[in-house]
Amino acid sequence: MLDKSALLLLFGLFLTSLMAAQHAAIASRSPLDIGEQETIRQIVDLERQTKEASLHRDADFCQRTLADDYVGVTPLGQIATKQDVLRARKSGQLRYDTMDITEMVVRVYGDTAIVTARADVKGRQLGEDFSGPYRFTRVWIRRAGHWETVSYQATVTQ
């Protein structure tokens, strides 16, 4: 059986090893490389364009940037395809008056980028007000050098 000072010594060695391992793990993380920085810049710009297209009901932008297999999930749990979004934009049944995007985070995984953000919006759909704060996630993928959205989900928040 170990005495009290031997236990303290072992515990101290354990903590020292743990702190050294943690420091090594932190030190091994590299800052974003130039390519990843450029990808993030491209995605942030696409998010800005997406906001402008939403405010101006630009169906052409959706045609160019939504993947053919796009799936969106509304705050009410409804599924929206690319064709659904195009119809809503062209008909004017979905109208955004204002949109303030904050707290945006872009994470890049090769040819995939995931955006999470907060959106404070004012707008109407089929005459019903849906103004308020939302959180959303949008998934972009790069196919043949072109970024397109494959998935989107919005959730009402406080």
Buried (B, 14 or more C-beta within 10 A) or exposed (E): EEEEEEEEEEEEEEEEEEEEEEEEEEEEEEEEEEEBEEBBEBBBEBBEBBBEBBBEBBBEBBEEBBBEEBBBBBBEEEEBBBEBBBBBBEEEEBBBEEBEBEEBEBEBEEEEBBBEBBBBBBBBEEEEEBEBBBBBBBBBBBEEEEBBBBBBBBEEEE
